[in-house]
């Protein structure tokens, strides 16, 4: 990779075709740009095609506009895939420290939040500008505002037909992302390319997304919209600690978003509202010290008052106006630690951080990201069935899978 250089404005498709590109990349997001910079730095002639007039929209809105560009504690266990070991090789060969070193070389100020999450100090645009600068230094040709109509196999490689011309190259890299945040232009095009060449698809679904609740739960949770509390959420055998946020449609917050990755539709979810220590011992101690205190007043020391009153009745099954001396505290604590319900669903791709599922990783080489049965065809980033938990893991997968392909093509 090269050092920093002034970013070059994306060219439009009215320019002449690139002379004999070695590889065409579909998608100018995180994975596509990092792949292009990696391969270009190795002397490959790379052409990047993106349908958007200004590629990188998802980078710019990530992390609340600050781009949570990696997680310093990245490990394979933070990812879900039908091929659980697939991500191990790429992640090991390009760890978070390697990307952080690139960020530091570009003098981008950043900071670590809780649990290893790395954010830009200023703006996500710093990361996008860095990727564009790396591509410029590596001689990458960028064609923005250039929707792809079709991809075919031809002698000597792949032919990509666009709205404004056709391009041919020996290798094709698909970095088109998933279906999340449709307002950025997300589409299933990458899946269609895979299917055209016979690669199986793990059914895509919205992930890192709020749960919606059924009518019975919404009747008491909707009035709590905007209230949050510490909790631990269990779904699909995974327990995720962190804040839970009540919404007018259901539940959100970091713990819920991560739990949604492991959840299977129709399965129950359990929320522990007393995640710190032994709730039964705490309540029993409160009853002995303050027997005349009201249950809802006692719980208000742990929850916002509105939530304390609601969980007394709807989770613990006890009126909050009862005095502690009259309350079966062990049963109350047990129920608060195991509020179990079945989500009606999720809020879908509109609010999802990522798309789970995608091109079946079992059809790809874990070392190069190349399709096992289609030489020269590569899939990287979110389009692949590798999905990380909340907190920068999906960006790290984008960098690692892009580097693996960029060093192989």
C-alpha positions, 0 to 999 in steps of 0.5 A: 500500500502506498502513502497518502496522496490527494484523492482523485474525483471519481470519473464518469462513464463517458471517459474512454474504456480502461486499457486492458484492465487485469481485474474489474471490481463491482462496488466502490464501498469499503471492501471494493476500494480496499481490494482495488488499492491492494491489487493496484499496489501490486501492479494490477490494472484495476477498474472499479465500477459503482452504480452510485454517483458518489460511492462510499455512502455506507462508510459515511453514515457508519458509526453515527458519521464517525465510522467504527472502522474496526474492533481491536478484539476481532476474533472468528467467534464474533462472526456468523456463517454457515461455514463457521471457520471460513473467516479465520484465515483472512482475519488472521492474515490481516488483523485490526492492527494492520488496518490501524497502522494504515489509518495512522500513516494517513494521520487520521485521529481516532479513539477506542470506545468500549470493547475495542471499538475504534472510531474516527475522531472527526468524521467517517469521511476520513476513512473514505478519503484515505481509501480513495487516496490509496486507490489513486496512488495505486493507479486504480481507475474509478467509474462512478454512476455506472450501473451494471446491466449484466456479467458474462463469461467470455474467452479470457475472462469476464465481460461486464455490460454497463449502461454506458459501455462494456468492459472485459478483464481476466478477473472479476471481484464482486463487492456489491454489499448486501440489502441493508440500508436500501436508501444507499442503493443496496441491491441483490445484484451480487447474489444474482451474479453468484447464481448466474455462475452456479454458486449457492446463496444462504438466504439473506436476512436483515441483521444487527436490527431492532426486534419488533414485538407482538401486540400483547408486548407492545401494549405495555412496551410502546409507552416506554419508547425512548427508555433504556436500561442495562440488560443481557439479551440471549438469542440463539444460544448467545448472551449479549450484555449491553443496553436495551432501548424500548421503541414504539415498535419493540426493542433496540439498543446494542445488546438487541442488535447483536442478539438479532444476528444469532436469533432465528425467526420464531425462536424465543428471546430472553432479556435479563433485566438484572444482569449485574450480580445476584438480583435475588440477593439484592432484593432480599437485602432491600426487603430486610433493610427497608421492609416498608419500601414499595417494590416500584420505588426499590426497582427505580434505583435500578431502572428509570421510574416508568420502566420500574413500574411497568416491569413490576406488573408485566414482567414480575407479575406483582403490583409495584405498589406493594411493600417489599415485606409482602413481595415474593422477592425470589420469584420477582428476581427470577422473572426479571432475570428471565423476561422471555418473549418471541419477537414478531420479527425485525424492522427489516433492511431499512434499519439493519446495520448489515445483511446476514447470509449471502454467497455461500462461503463453502463455495469460496476459497478461504485463502483467496475469496475465489469461487472454487468452481469459477476461476477468476471470480471473487466475492468479498465483504458483505455479499459473502455469508460472513456477518460480524457482531455490532462494534466494527467487526463487519468493517474488519471483515471487509478489510480482511477479505479484500486484502486476501483477494487483493493479494491473490488476484 
